[in-house]
Amino acid sequence: MYKEMIISVILVILIFIGDFITQKYTKDTVSSLIDEFGKLKQSLINASKEDSEIEVNEIEQKWDKAHAKLAYYIEHDELEKVETNLTSCKSLAETENYTLAISELEKTVFVLNHITDKYAFNLENIF
């Protein structure tokens, strides 16, 4: 009886620790990407093609690293939305259609914030 209870308590503690670690990583990654998106938005507002290309490449590198880890515990559909919007933003920036690129960038930021909210541990998400 005691053995089963100890194992159950250890499992519950491990689940909470794992959830805390994944939430922290998600929050840190999303905030870092949103900061990079802010820099890209300024480059797009200034209509600087060279700066925007550099920023997009940096964001893509960060996203590829983050995507590999986030894919373990976040739905692939959610991550695919971010990747689709990011690709659209990149192609629009390359064609110098900066207003639509900013629009796609804002959609990407919204989806990233949605991912953070969706996987947060709170009562709303439990029930």
N, CA, C and O atoms as a DFTB+ gen file, in Angstrom:
508 C
 N C O
     1  1       0.824      -1.199       0.000
     2  2       0.000       0.000       0.000
     3  2       0.864       1.258       0.000
     4  3       0.642       2.174      -0.791
     5  1       1.854       1.292       0.898
     6  2       2.714       2.473       0.984
     7  2       3.585       2.616      -0.258
     8  3       3.866       3.727      -0.708
     9  1       4.004       1.495      -0.798
    10  2       4.858       1.508      -1.975
    11  2       4.127       2.149      -3.165
    12  3       4.704       2.974      -3.873
    13  1       2.887       1.781      -3.380
    14  2       2.097       2.334      -4.477
    15  2       1.843       3.820      -4.285
    16  3       1.864       4.593      -5.244
    17  1       1.603       4.213      -3.045
    18  2       1.349       5.621      -2.763
    19  2       2.616       6.452      -2.999
    20  3       2.536       7.556      -3.538
    21  1       3.750       5.946      -2.611
    22  2       5.018       6.659      -2.821
    23  2       5.293       6.799      -4.309
    24  3       5.695       7.869      -4.764
    25  1       5.082       5.740      -5.068
    26  2       5.289       5.793      -6.513
    27  2       4.336       6.798      -7.150
    28  3       4.737       7.557      -8.032
    29  1       3.083       6.810      -6.715
    30  2       2.098       7.760      -7.250
    31  2       2.495       9.199      -6.955
    32  3       2.389      10.061      -7.827
    33  1       2.946       9.464      -5.746
    34  2       3.360      10.823      -5.370
    35  2       4.575      11.243      -6.193
    36  3       4.639      12.380      -6.661
    37  1       5.524      10.354      -6.371
    38  2       6.711      10.673      -7.175
    39  2       6.323      10.974      -8.615
    40  3       6.851      11.911      -9.213
    41  1       5.408      10.194      -9.178
    42  2       4.961      10.438     -10.553
    43  2       4.267      11.790     -10.692
    44  3       4.508      12.515     -11.656
    45  1       3.415      12.129      -9.743
    46  2       2.728      13.426      -9.788
    47  2       3.743      14.560      -9.692
    48  3       3.630      15.552     -10.411
    49  1       4.722      14.425      -8.820
    50  2       5.759      15.454      -8.686
    51  2       6.549      15.580      -9.984
    52  3       6.839      16.694     -10.419
    53  1       6.902      14.464     -10.606
    54  2       7.633      14.509     -11.874
    55  2       6.814      15.163     -12.983
    56  3       7.357      15.878     -13.825
    57  1       5.521      14.917     -12.979
    58  2       4.653      15.540     -13.990
    59  2       4.637      17.055     -13.804
    60  3       4.745      17.797     -14.780
    61  1       4.506      17.519     -12.572
    62  2       4.504      18.960     -12.319
    63  2       5.849      19.590     -12.659
    64  3       5.890      20.689     -13.212
    65  1       6.931      18.926     -12.344
    66  2       8.259      19.452     -12.671
    67  2       8.439      19.521     -14.188
    68  3       8.943      20.515     -14.710
    69  1       8.029      18.472     -14.889
    70  2       8.122      18.470     -16.353
    71  2       7.284      19.570     -16.977
    72  3       7.708      20.219     -17.933
    73  1       6.103      19.775     -16.438
    74  2       5.235      20.832     -16.948
    75  2       5.855      22.209     -16.700
    76  3       5.800      23.078     -17.570
    77  1       6.430      22.404     -15.543
    78  2       7.076      23.677     -15.213
    79  2       8.239      23.948     -16.172
    80  3       8.394      25.069     -16.657
    81  1       9.043      22.941     -16.442
    82  2      10.193      23.109     -17.336
    83  2       9.738      23.428     -18.754
    84  3      10.298      24.318     -19.395
    85  1       8.728      22.713     -19.255
    86  2       8.274      22.959     -20.622
    87  2       7.598      24.326     -20.746
    88  3       7.747      24.997     -21.768
    89  1       6.863      24.739     -19.723
    90  2       6.234      26.070     -19.773
    91  2       7.282      27.166     -19.764
    92  3       7.154      28.155     -20.486
    93  1       8.311      27.002     -18.958
    94  2       9.368      28.002     -18.888
    95  2      10.101      28.086     -20.220
    96  3      10.386      29.184     -20.699
    97  1      10.409      26.950     -20.820
    98  2      11.094      26.959     -22.108
    99  2      10.221      27.600     -23.178
   100  3      10.703      28.391     -23.989
   101  1       8.944      27.259     -23.178
   102  2       8.035      27.841     -24.166
   103  2       7.945      29.352     -23.991
   104  3       8.026      30.098     -24.967
   105  1       7.780      29.804     -22.759
   106  2       7.654      31.229     -22.498
   107  2       8.932      31.974     -22.891
   108  3       8.860      33.034     -23.513
   109  1      10.090      31.436     -22.537
   110  2      11.362      32.080     -22.879
   111  2      11.587      32.123     -24.385
   112  3      12.030      33.136     -24.926
   113  1      11.282      31.033     -25.049
   114  2      11.468      30.962     -26.497
   115  2      10.538      31.926     -27.217
   116  3      10.963      32.643     -28.123
   117  1       9.279      31.944     -26.819
   118  2       8.304      32.822     -27.467
   119  2       8.667      34.291     -27.238
   120  3       8.580      35.098     -28.163
   121  1       9.069      34.641     -26.027
   122  2       9.423      36.046     -25.779
   123  2      10.668      36.444     -26.569
   124  3      10.759      37.576     -27.046
   125  1      11.618      35.537     -26.712
   126  2      12.812      35.822     -27.516
   127  2      12.446      36.023     -28.986
   128  3      12.945      36.937     -29.643
   129  1      11.572      35.159     -29.488
   130  2      11.148      35.297     -30.887
   131  2      10.344      36.572     -31.102
   132  3      10.487      37.224     -32.137
   133  1       9.512      36.932     -30.156
   134  2       8.709      38.149     -30.294
   135  2       9.621      39.383     -30.297
   136  3       9.358      40.345     -31.019
   137  1      10.675      39.358     -29.504
   138  2      11.648      40.461     -29.542
   139  2      12.295      40.568     -30.924
   140  3      12.470      41.663     -31.459
   141  1      12.643      39.421     -31.487
   142  2      13.227      39.413     -32.840
   143  2      12.219      39.905     -33.874
   144  3      12.584      40.597     -34.825
   145  1      10.947      39.544     -33.684
   146  2       9.909      40.022     -34.600
   147  2       9.760      41.539     -34.507
   148  3       9.465      42.196     -35.505
   149  1       9.963      42.092     -33.317
   150  2       9.909      43.546     -33.166
   151  2      11.008      44.231     -33.973
   152  3      10.773      45.265     -34.598
   153  1      12.205      43.652     -33.957
   154  2      13.307      44.197     -34.762
   155  2      12.991      44.091     -36.251
   156  3      13.244      45.015     -37.023
   157  1      12.433      42.945     -36.637
   158  2      12.068      42.760     -38.040
   159  2      10.990      43.751     -38.453
   160  3      11.033      44.292     -39.558
   161  1      10.032      43.989     -37.581
   162  2       8.960      44.937     -37.897
   163  2       9.528      46.329     -38.139
   164  3       9.093      47.029     -39.054
   165  1      10.502      46.735     -37.320
   166  2      11.136      48.044     -37.535
   167  2      11.860      48.088     -38.880
   168  3      11.818      49.106     -39.571
   169  1      12.511      47.014     -39.246
   170  2      13.182      46.955     -40.548
   171  2      12.174      47.047     -41.681
   172  3      12.430      47.686     -42.701
   173  1      11.023      46.402     -41.495
   174  2       9.991      46.454     -42.535
   175  2       9.348      47.833     -42.609
   176  3       9.033      48.320     -43.695
   177  1       9.154      48.458     -41.455
   178  2       8.587      49.812     -41.457
   179  2       9.529      50.784     -42.145
   180  3       9.089      51.672     -42.876
   181  1      10.831      50.617     -41.911
   182  2      11.822      51.480     -42.535
   183  2      12.076      51.111     -43.991
   184  3      12.846      51.788     -44.671
   185  1      11.440      50.046     -44.480
   186  2      11.581      49.573     -45.852
   187  2      13.036      49.286     -46.201
   188  3      13.502      49.610     -47.293
   189  1      13.735      48.680     -45.267
   190  2      15.134      48.322     -45.473
   191  2      15.221      46.852     -45.850
   192  3      15.093      45.974     -44.997
   193  1      15.440      46.591     -47.129
   194  2      15.451      45.217     -47.616
   195  2      16.612      44.421     -47.030
   196  3      16.438      43.263     -46.651
   197  1      17.790      45.029     -46.954
   198  2      18.958      44.307     -46.432
   199  2      18.778      43.940     -44.967
   200  3      19.038      42.808     -44.561
   201  1      18.327      44.920     -44.172
   202  2      18.122      44.654     -42.746
   203  2      17.029      43.612     -42.521
   204  3      17.152      42.749     -41.653
   205  1      15.972      43.701     -43.303
   206  2      14.875      42.747     -43.122
   207  2      15.313      41.342     -43.521
   208  3      14.888      40.373     -42.891
   209  1      16.143      41.201     -44.541
   210  2      16.632      39.881     -44.927
   211  2      17.517      39.284     -43.836
   212  3      17.438      38.090     -43.547
   213  1      18.361      40.123     -43.233
   214  2      19.222      39.657     -42.144
   215  2      18.371      39.212     -40.956
   216  3      18.608      38.152     -40.376
   217  1      17.378      40.031     -40.599
   218  2      16.506      39.700     -39.464
   219  2      15.713      38.420     -39.722
   220  3      15.567      37.586     -38.828
   221  1      15.202      38.266     -40.943
   222  2      14.426      37.064     -41.268
   223  2      15.309      35.827     -41.165
   224  3      14.869      34.797     -40.656
   225  1      16.533      35.914     -41.635
   226  2      17.430      34.763     -41.552
   227  2      17.760      34.414     -40.099
   228  3      17.827      33.237     -39.742
   229  1      17.965      35.428     -39.268
   230  2      18.223      35.175     -37.851
   231  2      17.008      34.524     -37.184
   232  3      17.145      33.591     -36.392
   233  1      15.829      35.029     -37.515
   234  2      14.606      34.467     -36.943
   235  2      14.424      33.021     -37.390
   236  3      14.049      32.166     -36.588
   237  1      14.685      32.744     -38.656
   238  2      14.541      31.374     -39.152
   239  2      15.492      30.422     -38.430
   240  3      15.116      29.294     -38.113
   241  1      16.708      30.865     -38.171
   242  2      17.665      30.022     -37.450
   243  2      17.175      29.750     -36.028
   244  3      17.220      28.615     -35.556
   245  1      16.704      30.805     -35.348
   246  2      16.181      30.623     -33.988
   247  2      14.945      29.728     -34.004
   248  3      14.774      28.880     -33.128
   249  1      14.098      29.917     -34.988
   250  2      12.872      29.132     -35.051
   251  2      13.196      27.658     -35.296
   252  3      12.571      26.788     -34.690
   253  1      14.147      27.364     -36.162
   254  2      14.504      25.976     -36.435
   255  2      15.003      25.278     -35.168
   256  3      14.660      24.123     -34.913
   257  1      15.809      25.981     -34.382
   258  2      16.300      25.404     -33.127
   259  2      15.153      25.192     -32.140
   260  3      15.056      24.145     -31.499
   261  1      14.292      26.192     -32.027
   262  2      13.177      26.102     -31.087
   263  2      12.155      25.068     -31.545
   264  3      11.599      24.343     -30.720
   265  1      11.905      24.993     -32.827
   266  2      10.906      24.065     -33.368
   267  2      11.265      22.629     -33.032
   268  3      10.387      21.824     -32.721
   269  1      12.543      22.305     -33.093
   270  2      12.967      20.933     -32.806
   271  2      12.598      20.524     -31.381
   272  3      12.211      19.379     -31.150
   273  1      12.711      21.438     -30.432
   274  2      12.382      21.115     -29.038
   275  2      10.891      21.253     -28.758
   276  3      10.319      20.443     -28.028
   277  1      10.263      22.266     -29.328
   278  2       8.834      22.481     -29.082
   279  2       7.979      21.358     -29.664
   280  3       6.894      21.074     -29.156
   281  1       8.460      20.727     -30.713
   282  2       7.685      19.674     -31.372
   283  2       7.482      18.455     -30.479
   284  3       6.608      17.633     -30.753
   285  1       8.276      18.324     -29.413
   286  2       8.098      17.199     -28.495
   287  2       6.785      17.276     -27.721
   288  3       6.197      16.243     -27.400
   289  1       6.322      18.482     -27.420
   290  2       5.175      18.576     -26.530
   291  2       4.105      19.562     -26.984
   292  3       3.141      19.785     -26.252
   293  1       4.241      20.149     -28.148
   294  2       3.210      21.051     -28.678
   295  2       2.697      20.460     -29.986
   296  3       3.446      19.868     -30.763
   297  1       1.415      20.638     -30.200
   298  2       0.796      20.106     -31.416
   299  2       1.516      20.631     -32.653
   300  3       1.869      21.807     -32.735
   301  1       1.724      19.740     -33.602
   302  2       2.434      20.125     -34.813
   303  2       1.629      21.105     -35.656
   304  3       2.197      21.899     -36.405
   305  1       0.322      21.050     -35.533
   306  2      -0.531      21.980     -36.269
   307  2      -0.263      23.429     -35.841
   308  3      -0.205      24.333     -36.675
   309  1      -0.102      23.631     -34.532
   310  2       0.174      24.977     -34.017
   311  2       1.529      25.474     -34.522
   312  3       1.663      26.629     -34.924
   313  1       2.518      24.605     -34.498
   314  2       3.854      24.986     -34.952
   315  2       3.876      25.222     -36.459
   316  3       4.625      26.062     -36.958
   317  1       3.054      24.478     -37.166
   318  2       2.978      24.646     -38.617
   319  2       2.372      26.008     -38.981
   320  3       2.760      26.609     -39.982
   321  1       1.429      26.490     -38.178
   322  2       0.850      27.812     -38.417
   323  2       1.924      28.892     -38.305
   324  3       1.974      29.813     -39.121
   325  1       2.777      28.774     -37.297
   326  2       3.854      29.749     -37.128
   327  2       4.791      29.695     -38.329
   328  3       5.174      30.730     -38.874
   329  1       5.155      28.491     -38.735
   330  2       6.072      28.336     -39.855
   331  2       5.468      28.868     -41.158
   332  3       6.170      29.485     -41.959
   333  1       4.195      28.638     -41.367
   334  2       3.525      29.131     -42.572
   335  2       3.510      30.660     -42.600
   336  3       3.832      31.271     -43.619
   337  1       3.134      31.270     -41.480
   338  2       3.107      32.736     -41.415
   339  2       4.502      33.327     -41.565
   340  3       4.675      34.364     -42.206
   341  1       5.492      32.674     -40.979
   342  2       6.865      33.156     -41.093
   343  2       7.360      33.070     -42.529
   344  3       8.041      33.978     -43.006
   345  1       7.028      31.999     -43.215
   346  2       7.414      31.853     -44.624
   347  2       6.720      32.894     -45.482
   348  3       7.334      33.456     -46.389
   349  1       5.450      33.159     -45.211
   350  2       4.718      34.192     -45.952
   351  2       5.347      35.565     -45.730
   352  3       5.504      36.350     -46.665
   353  1       5.703      35.839     -44.481
   354  2       6.340      37.120     -44.159
   355  2       7.665      37.256     -44.900
   356  3       7.976      38.323     -45.429
   357  1       8.437      36.189     -44.937
   358  2       9.732      36.220     -45.622
   359  2       9.560      36.486     -47.112
   360  3      10.270      37.314     -47.683
   361  1       8.622      35.787     -47.740
   362  2       8.433      35.967     -49.179
   363  2       7.892      37.358     -49.504
   364  3       8.260      37.947     -50.520
   365  1       7.020      37.882     -48.643
   366  2       6.500      39.233     -48.877
   367  2       7.588      40.290     -48.665
   368  3       7.616      41.304     -49.363
   369  1       8.472      40.053     -47.714
   370  2       9.572      40.994     -47.492
   371  2      10.549      40.961     -48.659
   372  3      11.100      41.994     -49.038
   373  1      10.765      39.787     -49.228
   374  2      11.667      39.679     -50.376
   375  2      11.108      40.382     -51.606
   376  3      11.866      40.911     -52.419
   377  1       9.790      40.390     -51.743
   378  2       9.168      41.072     -52.881
   379  2       8.878      42.538     -52.583
   380  3       8.250      43.236     -53.379
   381  1       9.346      42.990     -51.427
   382  2       9.221      44.386     -50.986
   383  2       7.768      44.823     -50.786
   384  3       7.439      45.995     -50.970
   385  1       6.921      43.903     -50.420
   386  2       5.541      44.217     -50.072
   387  2       5.481      44.279     -48.542
   388  3       5.020      43.346     -47.884
   389  1       5.955      45.395     -47.997
   390  2       6.204      45.496     -46.574
   391  2       4.931      45.549     -45.731
   392  3       4.924      45.049     -44.606
   393  1       3.873      46.133     -46.241
   394  2       2.651      46.214     -45.436
   395  2       2.040      44.836     -45.203
   396  3       1.592      44.532     -44.098
   397  1       2.020      44.009     -46.236
   398  2       1.500      42.654     -46.061
   399  2       2.458      41.799     -45.236
   400  3       2.024      40.912     -44.501
   401  1       3.749      42.060     -45.356
   402  2       4.732      41.330     -44.548
   403  2       4.525      41.634     -43.064
   404  3       4.617      40.739     -42.223
   405  1       4.248      42.891     -42.750
   406  2       3.975      43.268     -41.352
   407  2       2.698      42.587     -40.863
   408  3       2.615      42.161     -39.711
   409  1       1.711      42.489     -41.743
   410  2       0.463      41.809     -41.379
   411  2       0.733      40.336     -41.049
   412  3       0.226      39.825     -40.051
   413  1       1.510      39.668     -41.860
   414  2       1.853      38.266     -41.594
   415  2       2.685      38.135     -40.317
   416  3       2.560      37.161     -39.575
   417  1       3.515      39.111     -40.085
   418  2       4.331      39.119     -38.868
   419  2       3.450      39.224     -37.626
   420  3       3.684      38.543     -36.628
   421  1       2.443      40.077     -37.700
   422  2       1.511      40.217     -36.581
   423  2       0.721      38.919     -36.350
   424  3       0.444      38.559     -35.206
   425  1       0.362      38.226     -37.425
   426  2      -0.327      36.938     -37.288
   427  2       0.580      35.924     -36.595
   428  3       0.126      35.135     -35.767
   429  1       1.853      35.954     -36.941
   430  2       2.807      35.033     -36.327
   431  2       2.937      35.297     -34.837
   432  3       2.969      34.362     -34.037
   433  1       3.012      36.559     -34.463
   434  2       3.100      36.924     -33.051
   435  2       1.836      36.476     -32.311
   436  3       1.916      35.974     -31.191
   437  1       0.681      36.657     -32.934
   438  2      -0.570      36.230     -32.317
   439  2      -0.586      34.719     -32.074
   440  3      -0.990      34.266     -31.004
   441  1      -0.149      33.948     -33.061
   442  2      -0.150      32.490     -32.920
   443  2       0.833      32.065     -31.830
   444  3       0.541      31.151     -31.059
   445  1       1.986      32.714     -31.759
   446  2       2.951      32.382     -30.705
   447  2       2.380      32.688     -29.320
   448  3       2.540      31.899     -28.389
   449  1       1.720      33.825     -29.189
   450  2       1.088      34.151     -27.900
   451  2      -0.029      33.161     -27.571
   452  3      -0.228      32.794     -26.413
   453  1      -0.747      32.741     -28.597
   454  2      -1.813      31.753     -28.402
   455  2      -1.233      30.421     -27.911
   456  3      -1.813      29.777     -27.037
   457  1      -0.103      30.013     -28.465
   458  2       0.538      28.770     -28.030
   459  2       0.920      28.862     -26.561
   460  3       0.706      27.920     -25.797
   461  1       1.487      29.997     -26.169
   462  2       1.876      30.181     -24.766
   463  2       0.668      30.109     -23.857
   464  3       0.721      29.466     -22.809
   465  1      -0.421      30.756     -24.238
   466  2      -1.636      30.746     -23.418
   467  2      -2.292      29.366     -23.389
   468  3      -2.795      28.930     -22.353
   469  1      -2.283      28.696     -24.516
   470  2      -2.965      27.406     -24.631
   471  2      -2.313      26.343     -23.756
   472  3      -3.008      25.499     -23.189
   473  1      -1.003      26.371     -23.642
   474  2      -0.302      25.335     -22.891
   475  2       0.087      25.773     -21.486
   476  3       0.851      25.085     -20.809
   477  1      -0.427      26.899     -21.052
   478  2      -0.163      27.347     -19.682
   479  2      -0.955      26.486     -18.711
   480  3      -2.059      26.034     -19.015
   481  1      -0.375      26.268     -17.544
   482  2      -1.044      25.454     -16.533
   483  2      -1.904      26.364     -15.671
   484  3      -1.405      27.060     -14.786
   485  1      -3.206      26.347     -15.942
   486  2      -4.157      27.104     -15.150
   487  2      -5.503      26.379     -15.156
   488  3      -5.705      25.437     -15.923
   489  1      -6.399      26.815     -14.316
   490  2      -7.683      26.128     -14.192
   491  2      -8.510      26.193     -15.467
   492  3      -9.264      25.268     -15.768
   493  1      -8.375      27.266     -16.206
   494  2      -9.140      27.394     -17.449
   495  2      -8.764      26.303     -18.436
   496  3      -9.631      25.776     -19.132
   497  1      -7.494      25.959     -18.507
   498  2      -7.054      24.939     -19.444
   499  2      -7.289      23.514     -18.937
   500  3      -7.285      22.564     -19.720
   501  1      -7.492      23.370     -17.639
   502  2      -7.741      22.038     -17.097
   503  2      -9.182      21.623     -17.347
   504  3      -9.449      20.486     -17.736
   505  1     -10.115      22.552     -17.122
   506  2     -11.531      22.225     -17.282
   507  2     -12.006      22.678     -18.574
   508  3     -13.179      22.494     -18.899
